Amino acid sequence: MFRRALLASAAATFAGCGLEPEPPSTPERPTSPPNLFASFEWLPDESAYRVTIESGNRITRTNTAELSVSSAGAETIWATDDGARHGDGEVEPVGSFPVEPNDSVLHRVEERATVHLVWTDPDGDSSISLDAWELESQTGTETAAQTDTTTPTRTETRTTARTPTETSTPEGDE
């Protein structure tokens, strides 16, 4: 009797082992944007922002069509899936995939402005601002070093962690 019970339980235990596994239930491409922490550093001597991925997901050709930094009147293509697919003109990216933590890019501007780190989904259908440095948070933060030429210029850095928000920006309006 004990032997029959043992054989019956063994048969039930190994019943599904010979089946072929099913393919993954999730699509090949992600349905949500990457999660990351970015820092924005104002470099007054270069009239530019340094945007750095501090931590988070690896951004690749598979999960991203384009990664860019934009502000009023300026846009920097960090990496794109085909090298020159942005807008009317041919814009060469300043970097390439993959974009990983500790990677950074310079975004040159004529004057300080709100800056967005923008991710475009793999199909190129929608864009999301992954992070932003708001102009309002920058006002009143000028240092004496920026007006006194005998003191070295200090840079400002802010690291943020935000939930991605969907944005749609009309052409020329940031």
Order of alpha helices (4+ residues) and beta strands (2+ residues): alpha-beta-beta-beta-beta-beta-beta-beta-beta-beta
